[in-house]
C-alpha cells in the first residue's frame, strides 16, 4: 500500500494563499487518482480535487473551482494543491488520498483509497 505524507498546512488570513504537498512513498501506476479530501468540524466530508495518473485530467469541487489548482511532479511522486483566495469556510483538515478511478467518480475513488495523516488549514476572517 502506498504511503502518503502531507505538508504545507497552516494559518492564513482570508484572501491569502497556501500550497499543500502530498508525497507518495512510491510511483503510483496509471488508472489512479491522487487528490484531496477535507473534513471540517460538524460538516460533511468533501472531495476537494483530484488528478488522474493516466492522463493528468483534473477534477474540482464546485466550491473551490477557480481558486484551487492541483498539479503533480511525477519525478518526485508528489502532488500539490495551490489554494488561492482562501475563505474561512475552507478551514478543515486536508487529507491526501489515492485510489483507483473507475470512470469519473473521483470522489468515491479517493474515499476508499489510501489516505495520509492530514494537515490542518485554518483561514481567519
NORSULFEN-V949323 format. One record per run of one state. SS is the DSSP state (A for helix, B for strand, O for the rest). FROM is the first residue (numbers start at 0). TO is the last residue. Records with the same first field share a line. If there is no record, write none. Layout:
# NORSULFEN-V949323
SS = FROM-TO + FROM-TO
This chain:
# NORSULFEN-V949323
O = 0-2 + 7-8 + 13-16 + 24-30 + 39-44 + 52-56 + 60-66 + 76-76 + 83-86 + 90-90 + 100-104 + 111-112 + 115-117 + 124-124
B = 3-6 + 9-12 + 17-23 + 31-38 + 45-51 + 57-59 + 67-72 + 77-82 + 91-99 + 113-114 + 118-123
A = 73-75 + 87-89 + 105-110
